[in-house]
Amino acid sequence: VPDAESGKRVEVAAFCWQIMGQADFTRNDAVVALGGGATTDLAGFVASTWLRGIRVVQIPTTLLGMVDAAVGGKTGINTDAGKNLVGAFWSPSGVLCDATALETLPRNDLLAGFAEVVKVGFVRDLSILDDVENDPFRATDPSGDLLPDLVRRAVQVKADVVSEDFREASATSGGGIGREVLNYGHTFGHAVERRERYRWRHGAAVSVGMMFVAELAALGGRLSEADVDRHRHVLELLGLPTTYAGGHWAALLASMGMDKKARGSLLR
């Protein structure tokens, strides 16, 4: 399938359905995804819709895929209106993360994937932030022992959160924020991705999104300036962006209005 976000289109999904029909795929068959997060998103969606759902096995080859896209059961494709607006909740039958794959990953892609790792740190496991701050070189060394451990811890947090609120129902049922906590930084981040026509790496956009929401939370009296400074410090240690060009607020706000977490005209 096409690389990155260009593969997450309905035309590509339709091509996959066509091939599966020609191959006589039945409910005893399975889809196997080998690639980055966009590939696992597409494969999960195709599997969830073929015969109303067949098995999918995810084999993510990027850090972003390992800690986020391939786990948790969210699948989706993009539309002109925004990212991941068409999709389904569909749990994989299995996820295999081979950490040696990260040794061949371009450095910029590895660091972009770290945005999702530290996101977990900010929302649930501060020890992840401690490890990055204490030794960013060791934390980001794909041949070392710390990075696979960070992957395991990030996946464990996601598994714990998802098991409590698989379909993101808590926020609409009055049960608290639930699974939506895993979308930290994504409302603004997805708007940046759309405006940049997906030329930005997902992690880079989420990094800016986390910085945006941290500053916003501080303005609202919900977060201390020290916490905001820690956001900037950790993200910049990883070489991730923390700012976005001015002059585009109207377009970004319009994109955020289409976000999955919006309720009517309320951005959450």
C-alpha positions in Angstrom: 0.0 0.0 0.0 1.2 3.6 -0.4 3.5 5.0 2.3 2.3 6.9 5.4 -0.9 8.9 5.4 -1.4 8.5 1.6 -2.3 4.9 2.3 -5.1 5.8 4.7 -7.6 6.6 2.0 -10.9 5.0 1.1 -9.6 4.3 -2.4 -6.8 2.2 -0.9 -9.2 0.4 1.4 -11.4 -0.4 -1.6 -8.4 -1.8 -3.4 -7.8 -4.1 -0.4 -11.4 -5.2 -0.4 -11.2 -6.0 -4.1 -8.1 -8.1 -3.6 -9.7 -9.9 -0.7 -12.8 -10.7 -2.7 -10.6 -12.1 -5.6 -8.7 -14.2 -3.0 -12.0 -15.6 -1.6 -11.2 -14.3 2.0 -13.6 -15.9 4.5 -14.1 -15.4 8.2 -11.4 -18.0 8.8 -8.8 -15.8 7.2 -6.8 -13.0 8.7 -5.2 -9.7 7.7 -1.6 -9.2 8.7 -0.2 -5.7 8.8 3.6 -5.2 8.5 4.6 -1.5 8.6 4.1 1.8 10.4 1.1 3.2 12.2 -0.7 4.3 9.0 -0.4 0.7 7.6 -1.8 -0.8 10.8 -4.6 1.7 10.9 -5.6 0.9 7.4 -5.3 -2.9 7.9 -7.3 -2.8 11.1 -10.1 -0.9 9.3 -10.1 -3.2 6.3 -10.3 -6.2 8.6 -13.1 -4.7 10.7 -15.2 -4.1 7.6 -14.6 -7.3 5.6 -17.5 -9.7 6.3 -18.3 -7.4 9.2 -15.0 -8.3 10.9 -12.2 -10.8 10.5 -9.0 -11.3 12.5 -6.1 -8.8 12.2 -2.6 -9.3 13.4 -0.5 -6.2 13.7 3.3 -6.2 13.3 4.4 -2.5 13.7 7.9 -1.6 12.5 8.0 1.9 13.9 8.1 3.3 17.4 4.8 5.2 16.8 3.1 2.0 15.6 4.4 0.0 18.6 3.3 2.3 21.3 0.2 3.7 19.8 -1.3 2.9 16.4 -1.1 -0.9 16.5 -2.4 -1.4 20.0 -5.7 -0.4 21.5 -8.1 -1.4 18.7 -8.6 1.9 17.0 -8.7 1.7 13.2 -9.3 4.4 10.7 -8.8 6.2 7.4 -8.7 9.9 6.6 -11.1 12.1 4.6 -10.9 15.6 3.2 -12.6 16.8 6.4 -9.9 15.5 8.7 -7.9 12.6 10.1 -9.3 9.3 11.3 -12.9 10.5 10.9 -13.9 7.1 9.4 -13.0 4.0 11.3 -14.0 1.3 13.7 -13.1 -0.1 17.1 -11.6 -3.5 16.3 -9.2 -5.4 18.6 -6.3 -7.2 16.9 -5.9 -10.9 17.5 -2.3 -10.2 18.3 0.4 -7.5 18.2 4.1 -8.4 17.7 6.6 -5.7 18.4 10.1 -6.7 17.3 12.4 -4.0 18.9 15.2 -4.9 16.5 13.1 -3.2 13.7 13.8 0.1 15.4 17.5 -0.2 14.6 16.7 0.3 10.9 14.3 3.2 11.5 15.4 6.6 10.3 16.4 8.8 13.3 13.8 11.5 12.7 11.0 8.8 12.6 12.2 7.3 15.8 12.3 10.7 17.6 8.8 11.6 16.2 7.5 8.3 17.6 8.8 9.4 21.0 6.1 12.0 21.2 3.6 9.2 21.9 5.9 7.7 24.5 6.3 10.9 26.5 2.5 11.6 26.0 2.0 8.5 28.1 4.5 9.9 30.6 2.6 13.2 30.9 -0.9 11.6 31.4 -0.1 8.5 33.4 3.5 7.5 34.1 5.9 10.2 35.1 8.8 7.7 35.4 9.0 7.7 31.6 9.7 11.4 31.7 12.3 10.9 34.4 14.1 8.3 32.2 14.1 10.6 29.2 15.4 13.6 31.2 18.1 11.6 33.0 19.6 10.2 29.8 18.0 11.1 26.5 20.7 9.4 24.5 20.2 6.0 26.3 16.4 6.4 26.1 16.5 6.8 22.3 19.2 4.2 21.6 17.4 1.5 19.6 20.1 -1.0 20.3 20.1 -0.4 24.1 18.0 -1.9 26.9 16.0 1.1 27.9 14.0 1.8 24.8 12.3 -1.7 24.7 11.4 -1.1 28.3 9.9 2.2 27.5 7.9 0.6 24.8 6.6 -2.1 27.2 5.6 0.5 29.8 3.8 2.7 27.2 1.9 -0.3 25.9 1.0 -1.3 29.4 -0.5 2.1 30.2 -2.5 2.0 26.9 -3.7 -1.5 27.6 -4.8 -0.5 31.1 -6.7 2.6 29.9 -8.3 0.9 26.9 -9.5 -2.1 29.0 -11.5 0.3 31.1 -13.0 2.2 28.2 -12.6 0.4 24.9 -15.0 2.6 22.9 -14.3 5.9 24.5 -17.8 5.8 26.2 -16.8 7.3 29.5 -16.7 10.9 28.3 -20.2 10.8 26.9 -21.7 8.7 29.7 -20.5 10.9 32.6 -17.9 8.4 33.7 -15.0 10.7 33.4 -12.4 11.3 30.6 -11.6 7.6 30.2 -9.8 6.6 27.1 -9.8 10.1 25.7 -6.8 10.9 28.0 -4.7 9.0 25.3 -5.6 11.8 22.8 -3.6 14.3 24.8 -2.2 16.9 22.3 -4.1 15.4 19.4 -6.8 17.9 18.8 -4.4 20.7 17.9 -1.9 18.1 16.5 -4.4 16.7 14.0 -5.3 20.3 12.9 -1.6 20.9 12.2 -1.3 17.7 10.2 -4.3 18.6 8.1 -3.1 22.1 7.4 0.4 20.7 6.5 -1.3 18.2 4.2 0.2 15.4 6.2 3.8 16.4 5.3 4.5 16.7 9.1 5.2 13.5 11.0 2.4 12.6 13.3 4.7 12.8 16.4 5.9 16.2 15.5 2.4 17.5 15.3 1.4 15.9 18.5 4.4 17.4 20.2 3.2 20.9 19.2 -0.3 19.9 20.3 0.9 18.9 23.8 2.7 22.2 24.2 -0.4 24.0 23.0 -2.7 22.3 25.5 -0.2 22.7 28.3 0.0 26.4 27.8 -3.8 26.6 27.5 -4.1 24.6 30.8 -1.8 27.0 32.5 -3.8 30.0 31.3 -6.9 28.4 32.7 -5.2 27.8 36.1 -5.2 24.0 35.6 -1.4 23.4 35.2 1.6 25.0 36.8 4.2 27.0 34.9 6.7 24.4 36.1 4.7 21.6 34.4 4.6 23.7 31.2 8.3 24.2 31.4 8.8 20.4 31.8 6.7 19.8 28.6 9.0 22.1 26.7 12.2 20.7 28.3 11.4 17.0 27.6 10.1 17.6 24.0 13.1 19.8 23.1 15.5 17.2 24.6 14.1 14.8 21.9 14.5 17.4 19.2 10.7 17.7 18.8 9.0 21.0 17.8 7.2 23.0 20.4 6.0 25.9 18.3 4.0 26.4 15.1 3.9 29.4 12.7 1.4 32.1 13.5 -1.2 33.5 11.2 -3.2 30.3 10.7 -5.4 30.3 13.8 -8.7 30.4 11.9 -7.9 27.4 9.8 -6.6 25.4 12.8 -9.7 26.3 14.9 -12.0 25.2 12.1 -10.1 21.8 11.8 -10.3 21.3 15.6 -14.1 21.8 15.4 -14.2 18.5 13.4 -12.2 16.6 16.0 -13.7 13.4 17.3 -13.6 14.7 20.9 -15.7 17.7 20.1 -19.2 17.8 21.4 -21.4 20.0 19.3 -19.6 23.4 19.2 -17.6 22.6 22.4 -13.9 21.7 22.0 -12.7 19.4 24.8 
